[in-house]
Amino acid sequence: MLVKTEKFNLQELALVKRQVAGANEAAQGLTIKSQPQLEEAKIVLQKIGVAKKFVKGKKDEIVKPMREALDKVRDLFSPLEAMIDEAEGLVKDKMLGYNRILQAEEEKRRLALEEEAKKKKTDEVKIEKAVEKVEAIIEKREAIPTRKNKVVKIVDESKIPDRYWVIDLVRLRKDMLENGLEVAGAVIEIEESIINKF
């Protein structure tokens, strides 16, 4: 999707680039050790604030329609993607189920072969036929493409060491600041920062 240049004035953008570059230079060369220097810093901060607002406004003029279009595309395709994922999951589950049946049959036949081999009273023809049956099952099972992934599953949460638990900072902040709860190991501190009103 091409952005039309009519949506924003390139000359205005070039002017703002110069202002931002100038403000950036001024900010880097700024030393605040006196009241006049503090006043100068306020002016620089004001210029930065004006440039910041302008840049954000111009960016939003371009980005907002793109976001809306992207949201519409996502809304259009997400039900279809969900259906595809569900169908794929069903087919894979059924294939894995059949694969497990084949594995169980293979194991059963293998055990039977081992028993026959131990007895050594059976003739070679019977053993060969049994081996062929096992090989046929293995062939079927190998025809199903599978991948083995190592997956970690928690079997007892109480035994998991503390270093693996993550603190829910959003909930902690809400409980302490909004609900007034005291939480051991956490305190409320006031951090001061400069605000740019411009």
Secondary structure, 3 states (H helix, E strand, C coil): CCCCHHHCCHHHHHHHHHHHHHHHHHHHCCCCCCHHHHHHHHHHHHHHHHHHHHHHHHHHHHHHHHHHHHHHHHHHHHHHHHHHHHHHHHHHHHHHHHHHHHHHHHHHHHHHHHHHHHHCCCCHHHHHHHHHHHHHHHHHHHCCCCCCCCCCCCCCHHHCCHHHCCCCHHHHHHHHHHCCCCCCCCCCCCCCCCCCCC
